[in-house]
Amino acid sequence: MRNFSDKKPLVSTLDKYVRLLRTDHCFLLFEELGKRDKWLQCLEIDLEKVFRWMQKQRWYIADNGVYSKLISVMGKKGQTRLAMWLFTEMRNSGCRADTSVYNALITAHLHSRDKCKALAKALGYFEKMKGMERCKPNIVTYNILLRAFAQAGDVNQVNALFKDLDQSIVAPDIYTYNGVMDAYGKIGMIKEMESVLSRMRSNQCRPDIITFNVLIDSYGKKQEFEKMEQVFKSLRHSKERPTVPTFNSMITNYGKARLRDKAENVFHKMKKMGCSPTFITYESLIMMYGFCDCVSRARDIFDELVASGKEINVSTLNAMLDVYCMNGLPMEAYRLFESASKIGVSPDSSTYKLLYKAYTKANVKELLQKLLKHMDKDGIVPNKRFFLDALGAFGSSNDHPSASSKTGLSKQKELAKT
């Protein structure tokens, strides 16, 4: 993919490695093509070339599994149009659609940006599936739709789907309830989440560790700490055991509420119970100290990780940079950014986006210019989304920009449009 250019066509590289490549490798290639920031027309041409090449190989067998996987891959990358093209290709090749293909198609539509239109499309496919013998909705279909409508906060449609599920031969499973509760919890609809929990209990479905973690995280995000602690107590008395995500969630949410003592107590409890902290745990602690204005303590944890000789993730670097920026220390953030290579971390686009947003919001022009030079040097080419996020940071700033910064903002708007 790195060597692919107009002078070196992708198919010629495929021909070179034809004896090694198989269907799974082509799936990976489709995923990479979906990530490329290219004109959609070019992407369609590339995908069709690879697909046609794959069809010519002896090892290629056209079946529903191949098409459903390819449709899923394109859907996850937001390439709904290409997913639909593959669906058409499947029918043209003589393959008959089944439930798995329609599930993949529904999921592909739900990844598109226009959520209202996507949900309407998904329901349309759902109704169509009911009238097709080979494509009857299964529990996966219901789980996909229930989660999607819960994420959209459409309580009526969620209830309608549950009613439809009750009347069908398909029985809800633990994934059904966990998915809907997680979706409601993430958008703060606690009462609706609790209603699904009651439905789950009435159907004699026992909570698993995912259920407990969803409840703990949801109550924590809403800062309903009494309920969160009660769920944790219930977890301790159940057959399940707390996992690393259980503790990470509690540390993070206590941190956002600036409850340092409680967060530290959770960390000690975690180690006492024999649960080994991961890099996400340490990132949660770093962010917690950042929220609690304890920048030096956050840096101590970061330095301890560096001194331990463990590989430092870029997300850990970003957490420390974020702590500096949220506490009004942009220069310290820049110094750490410049020394990243010395501690074996390579900043990525997420690092640049974080600093770019922070420096534009703080109107620190000198550091912003230096950052742009680093971006150019490291080959980080910002796309439209990058600048739109940065403009969002400007819009949320409480400071009124000066005349010169307004000029800079208008230039960024032009860049975003371009």
C-alpha positions as a printed NumPy array, in Angstrom:
array([[  0.   ,   0.   ,   0.   ],
       [  2.873,   2.391,   0.783],
       [  4.453,   1.753,  -2.625],
       [  1.196,   1.898,  -4.558],
       [  1.063,   4.78 ,  -7.078],
       [ -0.088,   5.589, -10.596],
       [  3.287,   4.409, -11.897],
       [  3.068,   1.168,  -9.907],
       [ -0.526,  -0.161, -10.177],
       [ -1.916,  -2.159,  -7.268],
       [ -2.873,  -5.147,  -9.43 ],
       [  0.731,  -5.576, -10.643],
       [  1.808,  -5.982,  -6.999],
       [ -0.972,  -8.525,  -6.458],
       [  0.252, -10.482,  -9.483],
       [  3.759, -10.484,  -8.005],
       [  2.529, -12.167,  -4.799],
       [ -0.258, -14.238,  -6.363],
       [  1.074, -17.526,  -4.931],
       [  0.943, -16.169,  -1.378],
       [ -2.309, -14.23 ,  -1.395],
       [ -5.645, -15.693,  -0.323],
       [ -9.142, -14.373,   0.425],
       [ -8.271, -13.244,   3.992],
       [ -5.389, -11.151,   2.651],
       [ -7.76 ,  -9.481,   0.212],
       [-10.053,  -8.622,   3.129],
       [ -7.12 ,  -6.829,   4.782],
       [ -6.409,  -5.017,   1.537],
       [-10.022,  -3.864,   1.262],
       [ -9.789,  -2.532,   4.843],
       [ -6.663,  -0.539,   3.951],
       [ -8.281,   0.82 ,   0.795],
       [-11.221,   1.976,   2.93 ],
       [ -8.853,   3.954,   5.179],
       [ -7.225,   5.875,   2.329],
       [ -8.156,   9.544,   2.084],
       [ -8.756,   9.465,  -1.656],
       [-11.486,  10.675,  -3.945],
       [-14.377,   8.22 ,  -3.776],
       [-14.172,   7.602,  -7.524],
       [-10.509,   6.513,  -7.221],
       [-11.376,   4.284,  -4.257],
       [-14.163,   2.607,  -6.235],
       [-11.788,   1.956,  -9.135],
       [ -9.166,   0.438,  -6.799],
       [-11.704,  -1.759,  -5.028],
       [-13.235,  -2.993,  -8.281],
       [ -9.775,  -3.834,  -9.675],
       [ -8.852,  -5.853,  -6.576],
       [-12.273,  -7.538,  -6.534],
       [-12.044,  -8.491, -10.214],
       [ -8.492,  -9.769,  -9.658],
       [ -9.676, -11.878,  -6.714],
       [-12.513, -13.374,  -8.797],
       [-10.004, -14.67 , -11.375],
       [ -7.95 , -16.649,  -8.853],
       [ -8.292, -20.414,  -8.545],
       [ -8.698, -20.26 ,  -4.786],
       [-11.621, -17.821,  -4.964],
       [-15.018, -19.319,  -4.202],
       [-17.987, -16.972,  -4.474],
       [-20.271, -17.518,  -1.513],
       [-22.397, -15.501,   0.886],
       [-19.683, -15.572,   3.541],
       [-17.229, -13.747,   1.271],
       [-19.763, -11.089,   0.269],
       [-21.093, -10.504,   3.794],
       [-17.5  , -10.07 ,   5.044],
       [-16.638,  -7.618,   2.238],
       [-19.853,  -5.652,   2.788],
       [-19.034,  -5.486,   6.525],
       [-15.491,  -4.262,   5.808],
       [-16.728,  -1.464,   3.54 ],
       [-19.521,  -0.568,   5.957],
       [-17.114,  -0.165,   8.879],
       [-15.065,   2.259,   6.781],
       [-18.163,   4.324,   6.035],
       [-18.181,   3.266,   2.377],
       [-21.909,   2.532,   2.116],
       [-21.968,   3.078,  -1.64 ],
       [-19.278,   0.433,  -2.131],
       [-21.125,  -1.944,   0.197],
       [-24.219,  -1.568,  -2.004],
       [-22.096,  -2.163,  -5.116],
       [-20.846,  -5.43 ,  -3.6  ],
       [-24.439,  -6.434,  -2.784],
       [-25.367,  -5.901,  -6.444],
       [-22.283,  -7.844,  -7.566],
       [-23.312, -10.719,  -5.325],
       [-26.735, -10.977,  -6.93 ],
       [-25.248, -10.654, -10.43 ],
       [-22.837, -13.521,  -9.695],
       [-25.754, -15.847,  -8.94 ],
       [-25.373, -15.918,  -5.148],
       [-28.642, -15.734,  -3.241],
       [-28.695, -13.411,  -0.248],
       [-29.199, -14.853,   3.225],
       [-29.651, -13.425,   6.721],
       [-25.911, -12.828,   7.241],
       [-25.671, -10.726,   4.055],
       [-28.65 ,  -8.564,   5.066],
       [-27.223,  -8.164,   8.575],
       [-23.968,  -6.925,   7.017],
       [-25.9  ,  -4.569,   4.728],
       [-27.91 ,  -3.131,   7.641],
       [-24.705,  -2.615,   9.642],
       [-23.062,  -0.917,   6.636],
       [-25.925,   1.587,   6.368],
       [-25.809,   2.274,  10.111],
       [-22.173,   3.405,   9.754],
       [-23.167,   6.225,   7.382],
       [-23.232,   9.823,   8.622],
       [-26.916,  10.503,   7.991],
       [-28.214,   8.488,  10.958],
       [-31.879,   9.322,  10.408],
       [-31.767,   8.052,   6.822],
       [-29.645,   5.057,   7.886],
       [-32.159,   3.955,  10.534],
       [-35.018,   4.235,   8.043],
       [-33.047,   2.112,   5.54 ],
       [-32.251,  -0.454,   8.235],
       [-35.925,  -0.789,   9.179],
       [-36.813,  -1.164,   5.506],
       [-34.397,  -4.086,   5.127],
       [-35.692,  -5.576,   8.388],
       [-39.292,  -5.602,   7.12 ],
       [-38.144,  -7.007,   3.776],
       [-36.274,  -9.833,   5.532],
       [-39.462, -10.981,   7.269],
       [-40.994, -11.871,   3.917],
       [-37.988, -13.832,   2.618],
       [-37.608, -17.46 ,   3.68 ],
       [-33.798, -17.548,   3.484],
       [-33.409, -14.161,   5.118],
       [-35.594, -14.263,   8.237],
       [-34.272, -11.9  ,  10.977],
       [-32.231, -13.715,  13.618],
       [-31.084, -12.553,  17.043],
       [-28.08 , -10.806,  15.453],
       [-30.488,  -8.723,  13.322],
       [-32.498,  -7.704,  16.386],
       [-29.346,  -6.933,  18.383],
       [-27.994,  -4.663,  15.621],
       [-31.272,  -2.74 ,  15.321],
       [-32.002,  -2.524,  19.052],
       [-28.556,  -1.093,  19.777],
       [-28.788,   1.376,  16.884],
       [-32.174,   2.77 ,  17.936],
       [-31.082,   2.899,  21.58 ],
       [-28.011,   4.91 ,  20.525],
       [-30.358,   7.278,  18.715],
       [-32.491,   7.582,  21.86 ],
       [-35.596,   6.308,  20.046],
       [-37.332,   4.626,  22.999],
       [-40.555,   3.924,  21.092],
       [-38.76 ,   2.026,  18.351],
       [-36.692,   0.07 ,  20.871],
       [-39.882,  -0.975,  22.666],
       [-41.502,  -1.876,  19.341],
       [-38.527,  -4.078,  18.427],
       [-38.629,  -5.785,  21.832],
       [-42.361,  -6.432,  21.335],
       [-41.662,  -7.822,  17.865],
       [-38.92 , -10.   ,  19.349],
       [-41.288, -11.34 ,  22.032],
       [-43.767, -12.377,  19.334],
       [-41.154, -14.077,  17.148],
       [-39.521, -17.484,  17.544],
       [-36.205, -15.73 ,  18.289],
       [-35.252, -15.375,  21.956],
       [-33.235, -12.418,  23.33 ],
       [-29.81 , -13.248,  24.737],
       [-27.341, -11.552,  27.068],
       [-25.871,  -9.623,  24.097],
       [-29.317,  -8.167,  23.373],
       [-29.701,  -6.652,  26.834],
       [-26.056,  -5.621,  27.259],
       [-26.021,  -3.902,  23.865],
       [-29.168,  -1.865,  24.517],
       [-28.155,  -0.954,  28.094],
       [-24.702,   0.12 ,  26.905],
       [-26.215,   2.281,  24.152],
       [-28.644,   3.968,  26.559],
       [-25.939,   4.368,  29.202],
       [-23.516,   6.055,  26.804],
       [-26.042,   8.8  ,  25.989],
       [-27.055,   9.229,  29.633],
       [-30.548,   7.698,  29.403],
       [-30.325,   6.019,  32.807],
       [-34.046,   5.371,  33.369],
       [-34.315,   3.624,  30.003],
       [-31.201,   1.59 ,  30.797],
       [-32.718,   0.514,  34.118],
       [-35.948,  -0.438,  32.326],
       [-33.998,  -2.817,  30.062],
       [-32.253,  -4.232,  33.14 ],
       [-35.68 ,  -4.97 ,  34.678],
       [-36.786,  -6.643,  31.45 ],
       [-33.613,  -8.735,  31.529],
       [-34.255,  -9.877,  35.095],
       [-37.899, -10.702,  34.397],
       [-36.747, -12.956,  31.54 ],
       [-34.484, -14.844,  33.958],
       [-31.345, -13.709,  32.126],
       [-28.432, -13.554,  34.585],
       [-26.082, -10.518,  34.38 ],
       [-22.514, -11.224,  33.298],
       [-19.378,  -9.113,  33.836],
       [-20.218,  -7.01 ,  30.754],
       [-23.587,  -6.122,  32.336],
       [-21.918,  -5.037,  35.576],
       [-19.27 ,  -3.012,  33.717],
       [-21.911,  -1.274,  31.593],
       [-23.892,  -0.293,  34.699],
       [-20.794,   0.881,  36.584],
       [-19.595,   2.978,  33.658],
       [-23.033,   4.457,  32.935],
       [-23.728,   5.448,  36.558],
       [-20.172,   6.779,  36.857],
       [-20.502,   9.012,  33.807],
       [-23.688,  10.514,  35.253],
       [-21.875,  10.868,  38.609],
       [-24.508,   8.728,  40.325],
       [-21.793,   7.274,  42.516],
       [-24.07 ,   5.676,  45.137],
       [-25.642,   3.497,  42.442],
       [-22.238,   2.812,  40.903],
       [-20.857,   1.655,  44.245],
       [-23.948,  -0.479,  44.876],
       [-23.464,  -2.238,  41.519],
       [-19.805,  -2.828,  42.391],
       [-20.903,  -4.343,  45.722],
       [-23.385,  -6.605,  43.892],
       [-20.598,  -7.634,  41.537],
       [-18.396,  -8.615,  44.471],
       [-21.192, -10.839,  45.83 ],
       [-21.913, -12.471,  42.464],
       [-20.147, -15.335,  40.698],
       [-18.437, -12.802,  38.429],
       [-15.146, -11.074,  39.264],
       [-14.219,  -7.426,  38.623],
       [-11.997,  -6.963,  35.569],
       [ -9.484,  -4.283,  34.634],
       [-12.16 ,  -2.249,  32.726],
       [-14.281,  -2.248,  35.924],
       [-11.569,  -0.449,  37.872],
       [-10.458,   1.756,  34.96 ],
       [-14.002,   3.07 ,  34.563],
       [-14.35 ,   3.881,  38.266],
       [-10.959,   5.654,  38.38 ],
       [-11.837,   7.708,  35.293],
       [-15.278,   8.769,  36.505],
       [-14.136,   9.57 ,  40.035],
       [-11.348,  11.589,  38.447],
       [-13.714,  13.649,  36.297],
       [-15.663,  14.444,  39.481],
       [-12.341,  15.474,  41.128],
       [-12.746,  12.776,  43.789],
       [ -9.06 ,  11.969,  44.095],
       [ -9.243,   9.939,  47.32 ],
       [-11.938,   7.642,  45.963],
       [-10.046,   7.119,  42.693],
       [ -6.824,   6.291,  44.534],
       [ -8.729,   3.906,  46.798],
       [-10.076,   2.051,  43.741],
       [ -6.524,   1.719,  42.381],
       [ -5.276,   0.263,  45.686],
       [ -8.279,  -2.087,  45.813],
       [ -7.503,  -3.2  ,  42.271],
       [ -3.937,  -4.217,  43.158],
       [ -5.084,  -5.839,  46.41 ],
       [ -7.5  ,  -8.051,  44.463],
       [ -4.652,  -9.244,  42.232],
       [ -5.81 ,  -7.355,  39.132],
       [ -2.74 ,  -6.149,  37.206],
       [ -2.982,  -2.53 ,  35.961],
       [ -2.651,  -2.005,  32.205],
       [ -1.46 ,   1.052,  30.294],
       [ -5.124,   2.156,  30.164],
       [ -5.207,   2.076,  33.989],
       [ -2.159,   4.338,  34.151],
       [ -3.655,   6.65 ,  31.538],
       [ -6.823,   6.813,  33.651],
       [ -4.716,   7.752,  36.685],
       [ -2.781,  10.378,  34.725],
       [ -6.032,  11.953,  33.517],
       [ -7.535,  11.714,  37.006],
       [ -4.651,  13.701,  38.493],
       [ -4.988,  16.166,  35.628],
       [ -8.652,  16.786,  36.466],
       [ -7.663,  17.182,  40.144],
       [ -4.982,  19.824,  39.323],
       [ -2.187,  17.461,  40.435],
       [  0.004,  17.846,  37.354],
       [  3.229,  16.884,  39.149],
       [  1.673,  13.606,  40.37 ],
       [  0.471,  12.83 ,  36.844],
       [  4.001,  13.451,  35.537],
       [  5.427,  11.193,  38.273],
       [  3.285,   8.302,  37.023],
       [  4.321,   9.019,  33.431],
       [  8.009,   9.111,  34.392],
       [  7.64 ,   5.882,  36.386],
       [  6.248,   4.189,  33.278],
       [  9.158,   5.465,  31.19 ],
       [ 11.683,   4.333,  33.836],
       [ 10.083,   0.867,  33.994],
       [ 11.369,   0.139,  30.503],
       [  7.907,  -0.833,  29.267],
       [  6.867,   0.265,  25.813],
       [  5.048,   3.591,  26.031],
       [  1.909,   3.849,  23.92 ],
       [  1.177,   7.027,  22.005],
       [ -2.159,   7.195,  23.882],
       [ -0.209,   7.44 ,  27.168],
       [  1.863,  10.301,  25.749],
       [ -1.362,  11.972,  24.603],
       [ -2.859,  11.622,  28.1  ],
       [  0.112,  13.455,  29.654],
       [  0.022,  16.149,  26.95 ],
       [ -3.707,  16.573,  27.557],
       [ -3.085,  17.045,  31.292],
       [ -0.581,  19.824,  30.581],
       [ -2.931,  21.535,  28.134],
       [ -6.036,  21.344,  30.35 ],
       [ -4.026,  22.891,  33.207],
       [ -2.791,  25.83 ,  31.115],
       [  0.765,  24.582,  30.582],
       [  1.185,  24.597,  26.772],
       [  4.977,  25.095,  26.898],
       [  5.433,  22.016,  29.114],
       [  3.291,  20.059,  26.667],
       [  5.482,  21.171,  23.777],
       [  8.688,  20.221,  25.624],
       [  7.323,  16.736,  26.269],
       [  6.204,  16.484,  22.647],
       [  9.703,  17.367,  21.415],
       [ 11.32 ,  14.809,  23.744],
       [  8.93 ,  12.012,  22.756],
       [ 11.453,  10.336,  20.448],
       [ 13.954,  10.083,  23.328],
       [ 11.52 ,   7.945,  25.322],
       [ 10.679,   5.788,  22.311],
       [  7.273,   7.198,  21.372],
       [  6.344,   8.348,  17.878],
       [  3.576,  10.976,  17.894],
       [  0.754,  10.226,  15.45 ],
       [ -2.063,  12.266,  13.939],
       [ -4.065,  12.066,  17.205],
       [ -1.148,  13.747,  19.04 ],
       [ -1.018,  16.577,  16.506],
       [ -4.774,  17.027,  16.601],
       [ -4.756,  17.217,  20.409],
       [ -2.001,  19.875,  20.471],
       [ -3.41 ,  21.77 ,  17.503],
       [ -6.79 ,  22.078,  19.216],
       [ -5.187,  23.094,  22.505],
       [ -2.881,  25.717,  20.941],
       [ -5.623,  27.235,  18.787],
       [ -7.949,  27.432,  21.794],
       [ -5.215,  29.06 ,  23.919],
       [ -4.216,  31.28 ,  20.942],
       [ -0.531,  30.367,  21.37 ],
       [  0.619,  31.31 ,  17.853],
       [  4.337,  30.648,  18.324],
       [  3.798,  27.06 ,  19.446],
       [  1.171,  26.558,  16.746],
       [  3.663,  27.558,  14.044],
       [  6.283,  25.187,  15.469],
       [  3.723,  22.392,  15.563],
       [  2.794,  22.98 ,  11.91 ],
       [  6.478,  22.714,  10.95 ],
       [  6.705,  19.388,  12.814],
       [  3.588,  18.171,  11.017],
       [  5.123,  19.07 ,   7.669],
       [  8.415,  17.397,   8.607],
       [  6.677,  14.185,   9.783],
       [  4.438,  14.03 ,   6.72 ],
       [  1.195,  14.556,   8.664],
       [ -1.261,  15.936,   6.125],
       [ -4.37 ,  17.289,   7.877],
       [ -7.659,  16.494,   6.166],
       [-10.946,  18.401,   6.367],
       [-11.989,  16.679,   9.609],
       [ -8.727,  17.75 ,  11.263],
       [ -9.413,  21.441,  10.611],
       [-13.11 ,  21.211,  11.445],
       [-12.182,  19.77 ,  14.862],
       [ -9.722,  22.605,  15.373],
       [-12.38 ,  25.168,  14.403],
       [-14.648,  23.552,  16.977],
       [-11.979,  24.256,  19.59 ],
       [-11.92 ,  27.908,  18.506],
       [-15.683,  28.114,  18.732],
       [-15.72 ,  26.733,  22.282],
       [-13.051,  29.155,  23.511],
       [-14.168,  31.795,  26.   ],
       [-11.509,  34.245,  24.81 ],
       [-12.314,  36.697,  22.052],
       [ -9.766,  36.281,  19.254],
       [ -7.729,  39.271,  18.194],
       [ -7.9  ,  40.717,  14.688],
       [ -4.861,  38.705,  13.632],
       [ -6.257,  35.461,  15.05 ],
       [ -9.542,  36.135,  13.248],
       [ -7.549,  36.343,  10.038],
       [ -5.919,  33.014,  10.911],
       [ -9.353,  31.559,  11.615],
       [-10.669,  32.658,   8.231],
       [ -7.648,  31.06 ,   6.581],
       [ -8.376,  27.821,   8.422],
       [-11.978,  27.995,   7.276],
       [-10.77 ,  28.257,   3.716],
       [ -8.474,  25.274,   4.298],
       [-11.365,  23.302,   5.763],
       [-13.539,  24.121,   2.761],
       [-10.744,  23.107,   0.412]])
